Amino acid sequence: MLALHEVLLWRNAERSLMNAERTLSVWVRTGLGLMIAGLSFERFGLSLAFPNGKWPTLRTTNELSTWIGIALVAIGAAASLAAGWRFYVVAAKYRRRYTPKFHHGPALGAGFAWALAALGAVVVSFILAAR
């Protein structure tokens, strides 16, 4: 009976790890979508500033759309960073107790989320530098 109990606990833990992977992918997708929306808002400010299509040589934009774009990119980067950290903690806790089947370690998914967060930070810094 104890062996059946251990098998059920292992299966439940494996499902929890799979749920954490799905949650990571959803939050990374959400963060990426927010970053893309932020870049769109930032670029949309040029269209608002020059509706006739005659753009001058100096870069002047609508300040509101620029700050909305920066905020959306920063929120998307923060969402990816937090999701990567949460997944890494859950996967590391799982690996301490159970021996997983052969597949990627906890650092792969979290590393991708952290790389996306770093990309968001670079994009925010470029937008701020171009102002």
Residue, then its C-alpha position, 0 to 999 in steps of 0.5 A: m500500500l505504501a508503494l501505491h501511495e508513493v506512486l500517486l505522490w510522484r504522479n501528482a508532483e509530476r503533474s505539478l511540474m507540468n502545470a508549472e511549465r505551462t504557466l511559465s509558457v503562458w506568462v512568457r507569451t504574455g510578457l512578449g505580447l506586452m513588449i510587442a504592444g509597447l513597441s507598437f505604442e512607442r512607434f505609433g507616437l510618430s504617426l500621431a505627431f506627423p499624420n501627413g507622413k512628412w517626417p522631419t529629420l529630428r526625432t520628435t514624438n508624442e510623449l504620452s505614447t512613448w511613456i506608455g510604450i516604455a511602461l508596457v515593455a517594462i511590465g512585459a520584462a518584469a512578467s517574464l522575469a518573475a515567471g522564470w524565477r517562479f518556475y525555477v523555484v518549483a522545478a528545483k524543489y521537484r528535482r530535490r525530491y524526485t528524479p525526473k525522467f530525461h528532459h531539460g533541466p529547470a534552467l532552460g525554461a527559466g533561462f529563456a524567460w530571463a533572456l526575454a526579460a534582459l531583451g526587454a531591459v535592452v529595448v527600454s534602454f534604447i527607447l530612453a537613449a533615443r529620446 
